[in-house]
């Protein structure tokens, strides 16, 4: 058991990785990232020193530097395997970092001292510059762990002081000599290095705190988003069952199956049935959106004929167009055009495009659906002669819960989800959806898909939709 004041207690705290996992990983990651930059610096300094001074002594010191670099590289796999909470492994990593730091800083210091000892009195600019550069490099790149940084700078500081005192002890110059000036300059440089190290350390601390706050905010946002999705799903499912019963009852009343409906009640029943259908559509859209965002929407891909797909979609919206006196025409090529897709989901896409075109068309107007082969792609266009869409409305058209006309007096209702769901379904088919429009003259919405070669045989598969970001 360690007691307060026991030197072992200090070392135990030094090697305690608790709460320092991110700092240790950042330190080792940057050490690995800068390896070639360090090697270039070391090699340049070695070649310079070997040319002007004793090459044997220089290469011997350089071998010590390379040995310390090899130790740093051996540390990387250990950190990559380290799992958060494994205190024992964390202690071993911290011990290795400490030992590596002592060896690395010691090797660099011996390298510099070796150069200084081979120079005449004073004029130790070259070794001092090497040492200053090494100290500044450490201050800039080793500030994740202040204890390790100070340990390295302490060793460098010892080398600074040794070089400064070397000529003083050897030659005992007067105070007015350049040797003493060099000594005081070195003291100032040491202060500068320590000060700039603390600045870099504080900046790293601030970045670390900011990252922590961002992660916490992200977790809160994700939790709130999941709660919202669960709430929408639960409410939608709970509403669907009673709404189905209400809608079925209203349909029975309107068709007269339950008896003759008085003329005074018919308008009210029609309004009720219409609003029940709108509410059912909203619930269906909410459930589809929730499935897409949760990655739970499943697609059954198969070979599809685009012409048949368009015909089926037109047939399903035919009654709506007839009610409003809107004529729907179709233009398809004579030859079959096939794609790979989910029939039910692509029918949903076409229904959304057609229903929008019909809703925004003038009574007595025409909606045209065209199938246009374009090389290896095929484009399906839905063109109306309606009110058109204002410029810069792309985000509103394909956004969630958004309407191009969001005023309280808009003539056409909707959930504001249909085109967003359409876009996500089309993208899941590696397709594209977009539109061209001129205000007052109508719009053309289109989807594009990859065509299958005429002889292609595709596998039928089931694929879940990946969750959207």
Legacy VTK file of the C-alpha trace (Angstrom):
# vtk DataFile Version 3.0
C-alpha trace
ASCII
DATASET POLYDATA
POINTS 469 float
0.000 0.000 0.000
1.315 3.451 -0.939
1.149 6.252 1.614
1.237 10.022 0.972
4.817 11.229 0.684
6.098 7.878 -0.561
8.058 8.514 -3.806
6.390 5.457 -5.286
3.035 7.260 -5.007
4.306 9.943 -7.403
5.492 7.375 -9.919
2.201 5.497 -9.572
0.329 8.654 -10.536
2.791 9.338 -13.372
2.059 5.942 -14.920
-1.711 6.038 -14.275
-3.508 6.082 -17.675
-6.962 6.816 -16.219
-8.543 9.734 -18.082
-5.504 10.061 -20.366
-6.409 7.524 -23.046
-7.126 10.117 -25.728
-3.943 12.070 -24.940
-1.806 8.930 -25.165
-3.398 7.894 -28.466
-2.998 11.399 -29.909
0.654 11.464 -28.804
1.512 8.108 -30.397
-0.528 8.861 -33.546
1.367 12.113 -34.127
4.677 10.382 -33.391
3.883 7.873 -36.133
2.603 10.527 -38.529
5.772 12.650 -38.292
8.303 9.807 -38.573
9.564 10.696 -42.055
9.747 14.386 -41.223
11.916 13.569 -38.194
14.127 11.217 -40.224
14.736 13.921 -42.824
15.773 16.379 -40.092
18.036 13.849 -38.338
19.690 12.770 -41.598
20.350 16.367 -42.692
21.904 17.215 -39.310
24.014 14.022 -39.393
25.373 14.684 -42.881
26.240 18.262 -41.928
27.985 17.229 -38.705
29.802 14.297 -40.357
31.185 16.577 -43.075
32.536 19.285 -40.757
33.357 17.200 -37.667
34.384 13.654 -36.739
32.174 11.347 -38.887
32.746 8.275 -36.680
31.521 9.999 -33.512
28.671 11.592 -35.474
27.465 8.266 -36.903
27.731 6.634 -33.469
25.427 9.311 -32.012
23.099 9.011 -35.010
22.760 5.264 -34.383
21.456 6.090 -30.900
18.836 8.391 -32.421
17.746 5.658 -34.863
17.484 3.169 -31.993
15.096 5.502 -30.136
13.022 5.917 -33.319
12.741 2.129 -33.640
11.461 1.950 -30.046
8.795 4.551 -30.881
7.643 2.515 -33.887
7.351 -0.634 -31.748
5.003 1.301 -29.477
2.386 1.914 -32.193
0.931 -1.650 -32.372
0.620 -1.752 -28.569
-1.463 1.441 -28.571
-3.631 0.206 -31.461
-4.478 -2.949 -29.488
-5.134 -0.998 -26.295
-8.786 -0.971 -25.301
-10.205 1.752 -23.098
-10.377 0.558 -19.500
-7.359 -1.778 -19.720
-5.346 -0.007 -17.020
-2.537 -2.569 -16.896
-1.765 -2.202 -20.609
-2.073 1.570 -20.276
0.555 1.593 -17.510
2.938 -0.447 -19.633
2.445 1.932 -22.549
3.154 4.957 -20.348
6.300 3.297 -18.998
7.501 2.618 -22.545
6.738 6.205 -23.596
8.741 7.500 -20.626
11.726 5.224 -21.327
11.603 6.031 -25.051
11.531 9.745 -24.268
14.610 9.483 -22.048
16.501 7.474 -24.687
15.411 9.745 -27.562
16.139 13.035 -25.779
19.408 11.617 -24.428
20.563 10.465 -27.875
19.784 13.860 -29.424
21.523 15.661 -26.534
24.651 13.501 -26.886
24.612 14.190 -30.629
24.558 17.945 -30.005
27.144 17.843 -27.192
29.437 15.803 -29.460
29.351 18.621 -32.013
29.897 21.319 -29.363
32.948 19.550 -27.901
34.649 19.526 -31.294
34.331 23.287 -31.722
36.674 25.988 -30.519
35.806 28.322 -27.637
32.448 30.028 -28.168
30.646 29.996 -31.475
28.456 26.994 -30.688
25.773 28.238 -33.024
25.357 24.951 -34.933
24.805 22.581 -31.962
22.675 25.143 -30.123
20.528 25.649 -33.201
20.092 21.860 -33.532
19.046 21.694 -29.892
16.717 24.683 -30.198
15.066 23.126 -33.272
14.597 19.814 -31.425
13.068 21.634 -28.438
10.715 23.670 -30.612
9.684 20.538 -32.545
8.866 18.806 -29.247
6.909 21.818 -27.956
4.800 21.881 -31.117
4.160 18.143 -31.479
4.477 16.533 -28.022
2.136 18.845 -26.099
-0.551 16.172 -25.620
1.256 14.919 -22.486
2.761 17.769 -20.487
4.757 15.468 -18.184
6.473 13.716 -21.101
7.106 17.063 -22.794
8.689 18.536 -19.659
10.824 15.406 -19.241
12.166 15.800 -22.779
12.711 19.541 -22.352
14.503 18.939 -19.035
17.005 16.660 -20.783
17.418 19.188 -23.587
17.801 21.908 -20.958
20.617 19.926 -19.350
22.357 19.788 -22.728
21.849 23.547 -23.170
23.372 24.252 -19.756
26.266 21.838 -20.357
27.174 23.555 -23.625
26.844 26.963 -21.977
29.082 26.017 -19.027
31.519 23.937 -21.078
33.585 26.923 -22.231
33.142 28.766 -18.917
34.622 25.903 -16.878
37.270 25.104 -19.483
38.570 28.628 -20.141
37.249 30.720 -17.197
36.601 33.801 -19.396
35.816 37.270 -17.968
32.172 38.290 -17.528
32.429 40.741 -20.441
33.394 38.005 -22.917
31.152 36.564 -25.637
31.136 33.234 -23.807
29.072 34.712 -20.974
26.848 36.488 -23.520
26.219 33.112 -25.125
25.397 31.650 -21.707
22.793 34.310 -20.909
21.332 33.945 -24.411
20.913 30.219 -23.784
19.091 30.938 -20.504
16.711 33.230 -22.392
16.159 30.559 -25.066
15.339 27.993 -22.364
12.710 30.331 -20.909
11.279 30.924 -24.383
11.010 27.183 -25.096
9.265 26.485 -21.775
6.853 29.374 -22.336
5.955 28.325 -25.876
5.541 24.716 -24.711
2.937 25.839 -22.185
1.140 27.833 -24.890
0.941 24.784 -27.168
-0.198 22.650 -24.230
-3.003 25.068 -23.324
-4.131 25.164 -26.960
-4.247 21.368 -27.023
-6.230 21.379 -23.764
-8.771 23.759 -25.263
-9.128 21.634 -28.417
-9.589 18.536 -26.277
-12.328 20.240 -24.239
-14.055 21.430 -27.402
-13.992 17.904 -28.852
-15.437 16.575 -25.598
-18.275 19.114 -25.699
-18.977 18.305 -29.360
-19.113 14.566 -28.610
-21.450 15.133 -25.656
-23.717 17.366 -27.745
-23.698 14.792 -30.536
-24.718 12.044 -28.096
-27.559 14.196 -26.743
-28.728 14.969 -30.276
-28.643 11.289 -31.254
-30.584 10.334 -28.120
-33.219 13.003 -28.799
-33.438 11.911 -32.438
-33.964 8.277 -31.447
-36.674 9.267 -28.956
-38.393 11.342 -31.645
-38.253 8.458 -34.130
-39.632 6.004 -31.575
-42.387 8.457 -30.667
-43.391 8.975 -34.307
-43.381 5.242 -34.951
-45.453 4.455 -31.851
-47.978 7.226 -32.452
-48.307 6.321 -36.136
-48.949 2.655 -35.375
-51.431 3.525 -32.623
-53.325 5.877 -34.942
-53.368 3.536 -37.917
-55.698 0.869 -36.455
-58.565 3.146 -35.322
-58.135 5.307 -38.428
-58.518 2.239 -40.662
-61.814 1.438 -38.939
-63.036 5.032 -39.234
-62.081 5.223 -42.907
-63.737 1.878 -43.695
-66.947 2.989 -41.958
-67.002 6.265 -43.874
-66.445 4.425 -47.166
-69.366 2.113 -46.389
-71.584 5.087 -45.612
-70.574 6.955 -48.775
-71.190 3.931 -51.020
-74.678 3.423 -49.535
-73.986 -0.145 -48.414
-75.365 0.666 -44.958
-78.423 2.397 -46.367
-79.417 5.563 -48.138
-77.512 8.620 -46.900
-79.577 11.814 -46.528
-78.548 14.520 -48.957
-77.818 16.895 -46.078
-75.150 14.493 -44.715
-73.414 13.636 -47.986
-71.134 16.732 -48.146
-70.014 16.267 -44.537
-69.331 12.553 -45.048
-67.296 13.250 -48.181
-65.188 15.830 -46.325
-64.683 13.374 -43.461
-63.642 10.603 -45.868
-61.260 12.940 -47.682
-59.587 14.062 -44.461
-59.399 10.472 -43.199
-57.545 9.567 -46.403
-55.176 12.505 -45.937
-54.472 11.403 -42.376
-53.873 7.823 -43.562
-51.408 9.117 -46.164
-49.610 11.143 -43.488
-49.277 8.082 -41.247
-47.971 5.982 -44.146
-45.397 8.667 -44.988
-44.290 8.958 -41.357
-43.834 5.199 -41.092
-41.891 5.086 -44.368
-39.664 7.953 -43.242
-39.018 6.253 -39.912
-38.099 2.998 -41.679
-35.714 4.797 -44.021
-33.958 6.696 -41.243
-33.677 3.567 -39.089
-32.340 1.521 -42.010
-35.312 -0.854 -41.760
-36.871 -0.360 -45.191
-36.343 -3.565 -47.184
-36.080 -3.640 -50.969
-36.833 -6.647 -53.186
-34.835 -6.051 -56.357
-35.828 -7.740 -59.601
-35.860 -7.137 -63.337
-38.630 -4.664 -64.231
-40.074 -3.403 -67.494
-40.272 0.391 -67.304
-43.297 0.555 -69.614
-45.298 -1.820 -67.424
-44.225 0.132 -64.352
-45.490 3.400 -65.822
-48.787 1.840 -66.961
-49.468 0.452 -63.498
-48.728 3.801 -61.855
-51.024 5.666 -64.262
-53.792 3.147 -63.686
-53.576 3.576 -59.908
-53.964 7.379 -60.166
-56.487 7.360 -63.015
-59.550 7.962 -60.846
-57.992 11.018 -59.197
-57.256 12.568 -62.594
-60.771 11.851 -63.863
-62.303 13.515 -60.799
-60.465 16.736 -61.661
-60.873 16.521 -65.416
-57.146 16.046 -66.036
-56.047 13.853 -68.925
-52.979 11.613 -68.453
-51.035 10.518 -71.554
-48.135 8.107 -71.882
-45.229 7.966 -74.343
-43.094 4.819 -74.193
-40.612 3.314 -76.676
-41.631 0.288 -78.738
-38.763 -1.845 -77.456
-38.691 -3.023 -73.868
-36.607 -0.952 -71.463
-35.671 -2.806 -68.312
-34.161 -1.785 -64.997
-33.238 -3.474 -61.728
-35.474 -2.354 -58.881
-38.182 -2.914 -56.289
-41.551 -2.769 -58.046
-43.674 -1.687 -55.078
-41.239 1.066 -54.082
-40.882 2.372 -57.627
-44.679 2.388 -57.982
-44.682 4.492 -54.810
-42.187 6.864 -56.469
-44.285 7.144 -59.630
-47.482 7.651 -57.612
-45.837 10.527 -55.733
-44.723 12.180 -58.969
-48.097 11.662 -60.658
-50.179 12.781 -57.681
-48.118 15.977 -57.406
-48.522 16.649 -61.128
-52.294 16.094 -60.902
-52.716 18.191 -57.744
-50.886 21.181 -59.199
-52.474 21.001 -62.668
-55.380 23.162 -63.764
-58.752 21.520 -64.357
-58.957 20.220 -67.914
-55.164 20.142 -68.236
-52.876 17.343 -69.386
-50.166 15.369 -67.613
-47.729 13.484 -69.823
-45.548 10.572 -68.719
-42.582 9.805 -70.990
-39.999 7.027 -70.970
-36.768 8.261 -72.577
-33.863 5.824 -73.124
-30.569 7.733 -72.825
-27.673 5.441 -73.631
-26.988 3.282 -70.590
-29.624 5.168 -68.591
-33.368 5.619 -68.826
-35.301 8.711 -67.778
-38.966 8.688 -66.727
-40.510 12.160 -67.014
-43.782 13.404 -65.535
-44.740 16.713 -67.155
-47.648 18.909 -66.104
-49.086 22.232 -67.267
-49.692 23.551 -63.786
-48.549 26.493 -61.708
-44.828 25.724 -61.836
-42.247 26.075 -59.079
-40.416 29.277 -58.089
-36.642 29.433 -58.531
-34.366 28.378 -55.649
-37.004 26.006 -54.249
-35.014 22.778 -54.633
-34.434 22.322 -50.887
-38.117 22.880 -50.139
-39.237 20.442 -52.833
-37.090 17.574 -51.522
-36.964 18.557 -47.842
-38.789 16.979 -44.923
-42.123 18.477 -43.829
-41.664 21.316 -46.303
-43.987 22.818 -48.895
-43.123 25.214 -51.701
-46.299 27.065 -50.676
-46.352 26.825 -46.878
-48.960 29.524 -46.321
-52.198 28.887 -44.464
-54.193 29.585 -47.630
-52.426 27.154 -49.976
-54.841 25.340 -52.282
-53.058 21.972 -52.296
-52.467 19.969 -49.139
-49.858 17.351 -48.398
-47.522 15.979 -45.752
-44.363 17.555 -47.118
-42.709 14.126 -46.973
-43.554 12.556 -50.329
-40.694 13.992 -52.387
-38.157 13.421 -49.619
-39.157 9.751 -49.449
-39.101 9.604 -53.253
-35.543 10.958 -53.342
-34.289 8.429 -50.786
-35.945 5.492 -52.571
-34.510 6.590 -55.930
-31.026 7.020 -54.452
-31.253 3.501 -53.006
-31.704 2.360 -56.622
-28.536 4.298 -57.602
-30.807 6.664 -59.477
-31.418 10.396 -59.593
-34.532 12.520 -59.186
-34.804 16.171 -60.154
-37.085 18.633 -61.902
-37.263 21.451 -64.421
-39.880 24.145 -64.000
-41.066 27.484 -65.263
-43.383 29.488 -63.049
-46.847 29.684 -64.572
-46.098 27.132 -67.327
-45.694 23.871 -65.439
-43.035 21.456 -64.227
-41.310 18.287 -65.378
-40.140 15.904 -62.675
-37.932 13.025 -63.754
-36.139 10.007 -62.353
-33.163 8.297 -63.970
-31.969 4.716 -63.535
-29.347 2.452 -65.056
-30.712 0.379 -67.940
-30.230 -3.349 -68.076
-28.744 -4.755 -71.303
-31.310 -6.499 -73.471
-29.915 -9.955 -72.620
-29.129 -9.245 -68.965
-30.337 -11.653 -66.321
-30.298 -10.261 -62.819
-30.559 -11.928 -59.457
-33.608 -11.268 -57.375
-32.432 -10.074 -53.973
-33.595 -8.511 -50.763
-31.631 -5.535 -49.496
-32.228 -3.375 -46.423
-31.863 0.363 -46.780
-28.827 1.749 -44.956
-29.657 4.380 -42.343
-29.272 7.913 -43.614
-26.819 10.245 -41.978
LINES 1 470
469 0 1 2 3 4 5 6 7 8 9 10 11 12 13 14 15 16 17 18 19 20 21 22 23 24 25 26 27 28 29 30 31 32 33 34 35 36 37 38 39 40 41 42 43 44 45 46 47 48 49 50 51 52 53 54 55 56 57 58 59 60 61 62 63 64 65 66 67 68 69 70 71 72 73 74 75 76 77 78 79 80 81 82 83 84 85 86 87 88 89 90 91 92 93 94 95 96 97 98 99 100 101 102 103 104 105 106 107 108 109 110 111 112 113 114 115 116 117 118 119 120 121 122 123 124 125 126 127 128 129 130 131 132 133 134 135 136 137 138 139 140 141 142 143 144 145 146 147 148 149 150 151 152 153 154 155 156 157 158 159 160 161 162 163 164 165 166 167 168 169 170 171 172 173 174 175 176 177 178 179 180 181 182 183 184 185 186 187 188 189 190 191 192 193 194 195 196 197 198 199 200 201 202 203 204 205 206 207 208 209 210 211 212 213 214 215 216 217 218 219 220 221 222 223 224 225 226 227 228 229 230 231 232 233 234 235 236 237 238 239 240 241 242 243 244 245 246 247 248 249 250 251 252 253 254 255 256 257 258 259 260 261 262 263 264 265 266 267 268 269 270 271 272 273 274 275 276 277 278 279 280 281 282 283 284 285 286 287 288 289 290 291 292 293 294 295 296 297 298 299 300 301 302 303 304 305 306 307 308 309 310 311 312 313 314 315 316 317 318 319 320 321 322 323 324 325 326 327 328 329 330 331 332 333 334 335 336 337 338 339 340 341 342 343 344 345 346 347 348 349 350 351 352 353 354 355 356 357 358 359 360 361 362 363 364 365 366 367 368 369 370 371 372 373 374 375 376 377 378 379 380 381 382 383 384 385 386 387 388 389 390 391 392 393 394 395 396 397 398 399 400 401 402 403 404 405 406 407 408 409 410 411 412 413 414 415 416 417 418 419 420 421 422 423 424 425 426 427 428 429 430 431 432 433 434 435 436 437 438 439 440 441 442 443 444 445 446 447 448 449 450 451 452 453 454 455 456 457 458 459 460 461 462 463 464 465 466 467 468
